[in-house]
Amino acid sequence: MASKALKEYTWEEINQHNKENDVWIVIDAKVFDVSKFANLHPGGANVLWADSVAGKDATEVFFGLHRHEVLLRPQYKRLQIGTVQGQTEQIKAPIPGELSRVPYGEPTWLSQGYFSPYYSDNHRKFQTVVREFFTTVVQPEAAKCEDNGKKISQEVVDKMAETNIIAMRLGPGKHLKGRTLMGGAVKPEEFDYFHEAIIHAELARVSSRAAVDGLLAGLVIALPPVLNYASPELYEKVVPDALAGKKYIALAISEAFAGSDVGGLQTTATRDGDYWIVTGTKKWITNGTFADYFTTGCKTETGFTVILIERGPGVSTKPIKTAYSSVAGTAYVTFDKVRVPVSNTLGKIGAGMSVILSNFNHERWMVCATSISAQRLIVEESLKWSTQRIVFGKPLTNQAVIRAKLASMISRVESCQNWFESITYQMNKMSYAQQSDKLAGPIGLHKQYVSKAGRETAEDATQVFGGRALTVTGMGKYIENYHRTSGFDAILAGAEDVLGDLGVRQALKKMPRDARL
């Protein structure tokens, strides 16, 4: 049924409705009758009866207090009775998939009139369909689960599997062969690390830090060892179901006794015929509360070994409360004399360090991709707020100290983006072995730089938003969440200082013997 045409009102008509129990207001050329709503207004009825808004244009006042999304909620849309004669709305509802027009709200390669040596027309086409998917399918679910702390619904996981987003988050490779990617937006043989980076960036744009991890980050970091080192039989048992979203997997390396010190792990696996007997604990395991499999680092007689352990007798998990939402499924995992077939060994016995270290590069690169995207959203939010917030009769951007903070935020995110794209280009040109040899150091240094930049940007944005940056809802909700959770990027996948040291040590190994001042 067609919607009823809204009536047009003159300002003379609107101005008459300025009394208690008879209040109209105008927001962006739309006329709202808030007479009955006044007593339900969260800010109190007096705000709507105020002389500055009753029967007048309240656009500036509204956007000084509320996000545009408030106007789009059904309960508030119903309050609209018409439009202002001769005027049209200026602030449109976002269209799924559209690009931001805020300066620096998008990376340069997506900004109109700019160019990039890295991205093709196919990357741009791919980005459009990916953003539309994440905006329409993932964003509402991510927001709901961020609040209630529950696991992402199977319905959303199924849709991600249907488009092969789960498989694409593992990067290019044989696991994509024969799959239809995003409805055919890119062919499996054309898919590269820039395509994958687009997925991570778009995911982080619509999800909190916890929801990013909750949307199967555990699979992204735990399945590659199975892809690369499992026997054909184990591969067939685990990989198809994991990529179809039917089974979940987590990486179980860190312990209460050893975090970044992988060599100091105390979980043991002792041989008993054709079985391992695994005993120990793991801590801070992403997706661990709902994982069906655990890619687990163990100490054996011949050294560090990686074993895939299926949830079953002797395996127990309990949630860990962290600074971010439990949607991430962060867990404390206990292995109590768990019997695991020796055939579940990933790689050679005693050679587990190479299995894990080769996996770390991709994980750290992924964290950089999501962190940069999250930082860019914070820059965009800060630019929007500082131009619409009026203080001392002028926009917040009239304050030099605010412009200085914005300059620092923009400089950081742009430098992070450009370094990231340089590394990604090298990944596209290198084999897996070459990446391990040449990029471990640069990726480690890059992650350190990105996570430090993120925390500095979180601090700057908090000052730009003031008290609103301290509340979990309203104008500063994204700032509050990012300020609270940006530190996760500095710890997960390798602590900042450890990775900085790794980068330098890798460089020192390659110092020429004859290099002198």
C-alpha positions, 0 to 999 in steps of 0.5 A: 500500500502506498504511503500517505503523502505528507502535508506541507505547512507554512512557517506561519502555521508552524509558529502557532504550535508553541505552547505546552501540550501543543508543540510542533518542531522542525528538523531538517525541513520535516515537521513533527508534532511532539505534543503527546511525546513530550512527557516521554522524551528522555530529556524531559518535556521542558526541553521540547517546550523551550522557547528556542525549539517550540514552533521553530526550526530545531535542526541545530539543537537536535544535532547538538544532542542526537545522532541522525539515526534517531530520526529513522527509528519507527517510533519517531518517524511516526511523529512526523506530520508534514514538511515545510513548504518550499524546503527539502531535507538536506540530511539523507538516510545512508544508502547501504553500500554508499561511500562516505563523503566526509574527508578522510572518511574513506581511504584514498583509493575509494575517495572521488578524484583520487588514484591508487596503484594497488586497487583495480576496478574489480576491487572497487566493485567488490568493496561495494557489494561487501559493504552492502552485505555488512551494512544490511546483514552484519551491522544489526546483528553485531550491535545486538550481540555487542549489547547482550554478549551472546554469540553471533546468530547461526543465521548470520554465520550461514549467510557469511558462509553462503557468500564465502566470506568465511573462506575469503577471510583466510586469504587467497589459496586452494581453499577458494577453488570452485567457490562463488565469491560474493555472488561472482563479484570476483573469481577465486583465481583473481582473489588477492590480499587486497580483496581480503583486506577489504573484507576485514576493513568493512567488517570493522567499519560496522562492528565493535572490536568485540564483534569483530572477534566474535564474527569467527576471528578464531577461525581466521587464526586457527584454521590456516594450520589445518589448511596447510599442515593437516593430513588429507583425512583430517582436512576433509573432516574439519575444513569443509564444515568450518568454512560452511559455518557448521563447526567453529575453531579457536587458536589455543596457544596463550596461557596464564604462564606464557603469553607472547613467550610461546616457547614457555608454554606448559600444556603437555602432550604425552604419547600413548600408542596412537594417541596423545594425552593432553593436559594443561590450560589455555587463557584468553582464547578468542571464540573458545566458549563456543569452539568445536575444535582447538588448534593447540600448542603443546610441549612434547618429548621432542619439542613444541607440537601443534595438535588439533583437539576436538571438544569432548571428554576432558575439554572444558571452557568457561568465559573470561570477563574482559573490557569488551563484550562477551560476544567474542567468546573469550575463554579459559580452556582446560584439557584434563587428560584428553585423548587425541589421535596422533593423526591430529598432529599438525605438521611434524612432531616437535616442529610446531614453532614453524607451524605457529610462527608462519601463521602469526604474520597473517593474524597480525596483518589482519589485526592491522586491517581491522584496526585501521578501519576502526580508526578511520571511523573514529576520525570520521565521527570526530570530523562530523561532531566537531563541525556540528557541535556549537560552542560559544556560538561557533562550531567546535572546529573554530577552536585551534586545539580541536583542529590540531587534534584532528590533524594528528588523527588524520595524519596517523590513520593515513600513514597507517593506511599507506604502510599497510597497503605497501606491505599488502602489495608485497604479500601479493607478490611473494610466496608464503615462504618469502612472506615468512622470511621477509615480512615478519619484521615489517608486519610486527613493526607495522602492528606496533605502529598501528596499535599505538596510533589507535590508542593515541587517536582514541585519546584525542577523540575523547577530548573532542567529544568531551563528556559524550565520549564517556557514555555507551549510547548517544552521540559518542557511543563509538568513541566510548567503545573504541577508547575502551577496546583499542588496547586489545589491538596492542595485546592480541596477536603479539604484544606491542613491545614484543613485536617492535623488538621482533621487527628490529631483531629481524632487521639486525639479522639481515645487516650486511657484515661490511656496513660501516659509517 
